[in-house]
Amino acid sequence: MKVTVEDSCIACGACESICDAVFSIEDKAVVNESAVADNEDAVKEAADACPVSAIVVE
């Protein structure tokens, strides 16, 4: 699974509150690639919860 965050991210923190093992907020959400495989369900939930659909899961 590949996870990217688009520039449309508004750094609201929704993804981090759902899956802080993978997402952290700086100027925009940052992905901890090494934690994605162990948290795939939470990553998908975070992507669905993003208010601006900035999280792309492939």
Residue pairs with C-beta under 8 A, 6 or more apart in sequence:
1 36
1 37
1 40
1 43
1 57
1 58
2 57
2 58
3 22
3 31
3 33
3 36
3 43
3 47
3 55
3 56
3 57
3 58
4 31
4 55
4 56
4 58
5 28
5 29
5 30
5 31
5 54
5 55
5 56
6 54
6 55
6 56
7 28
7 54
8 52
8 53
8 54
9 28
9 29
9 50
9 52
9 54
9 55
10 28
10 51
10 52
10 54
11 25
11 26
11 27
11 28
11 29
12 51
13 25
14 46
14 49
14 50
14 51
15 22
15 23
15 29
15 46
15 47
15 49
15 50
15 55
16 23
16 24
16 25
16 29
18 42
18 45
18 46
18 49
19 39
19 42
19 43
19 45
19 46
21 32
21 35
21 38
21 39
21 42
22 31
22 32
22 35
22 36
22 39
22 42
22 43
22 46
23 29
23 30
23 31
23 32
23 46
24 30
24 32
28 54
29 54
29 55
36 43
43 55
43 57
44 57
46 55
47 53
47 55
47 56
47 57
